[in-house]
Amino acid sequence: MGLDFLKNYDGSRVEQYDTQFPLLSEETDEDLELTPEKVDLDYEVKPRTIDWEPINLNTLPNWRPSHWNERPTRFVDGKDVGETVASVRSPSGQLVPIRLSQIGSITMREENGECRREFEVVDRVVSMAVDLFPWNEVESFAAALQDTGFRLLPVRPPNGISSYDFEIMRKRTQQRSNTEMEALEESAISYSVEKPTVVDGRLQSRIGGFDINESPVFGVIKTQRQNYLHIKGIQVLYGLEAGQRTPVFTICRGWLPVISWFVRLSGNGRTTPSTGIVRVEASKSWFEKHHKRNWDFVDKLSQTIYEYRCRERSYGRAAISLHPIVRAEESLGSLFLPSSILSNRFYRLTQL
């Protein structure tokens, strides 16, 4: 069957459109994957509701970032650029979206104020639900795609039941390509895992790329999707000045307990209280093994992250971005084809 798979199942192009709300009421993939997180806000200061105050970064007067042997000099970022380009109809009558994506990861090394690309990998993938179709036909389609420079990513619902809601299915294809991007980020992290490294995002989804007991890998999270703090903690968070941090707390989820804290990179009285705040993570077992609750390390890392802050106001997310991560994103984007060229190539190969 090969590339005729799409035509044989009533394949058609899909015009680009704004994200729609699901029509059916059912659990999303995020709902099914949520794992309760145990948070300990008493890790650095006790009692938590009294001693929680903004913390100044207590670095030595003669200390410079370049003099710290655990100063991060490697920065890992990933990119997932894609869109739903087509749909097919399964034998059971479900309309199945097909997402075409370019995914990749990159390592940027900072040295003497300059950022240089150290490692990169780029892939072009097609994501779709496959369990709705005969496996021999899916395998033939996947092999034909591979011959033309694309890779098929099978999308399987976490509860084993495919949805009739097109938007839910579309979102699953996007999550699948994003998960594959995180796997490429793991490859970038593991390229030189003994060097202090900053990852753009949470460590949990990149856990396969480093040793949680031995690797100095730190996550910097720009978008906060969950509140970990009590009321006093939120007040402290909003009251941070640029270059201050909150006390350290712990988050236990899955196989990777982490220490975490917030740092304000930028902000002033004219901005909203949450402007310029990032959350930092490090493996709890690594920290306790190599630093034994040494808060001076936390201050030094926080100061380093603060000094790496993006100062290009023309960049839309400068307030919560690090300059080497911005450079990594730009460098990785330069390796991607324009989306229109890639989708037209896909249409031509599949004769849609």
Secondary structure, 3 states (H helix, E strand, C coil): CHHHHHHHCCCEECCCCCCCCCCCCCCCHHHHHCCCCEEECCCCCCCHHHHCCCEECCCCCCCCHHHCCCCCCEEEEEEEEEEEEEEEECCCCCEEEEEEEEEEEEEEEEECCEEEEEEEEEEEEEEEECCCCCHHHHHHHHHHHHHCCCEEEEECCCCCCCCCCHHHHHHHHHHHHHHHHHHHHHHHHHCCCCCCEEEECCCHHHHHHCCCCCCCEEEEECCCCCCCCCHHHHHHHHHCCCCEECCCEEEECCCCCEEEEEEECCCCCCCCCCCCEEEEEEEHHHHHHHCCCCHHHHHHHHHHHHHCECCCCCCCCHHHCEHHHHHHHHHHHCCCCCHHHHHHHHHHHHCC
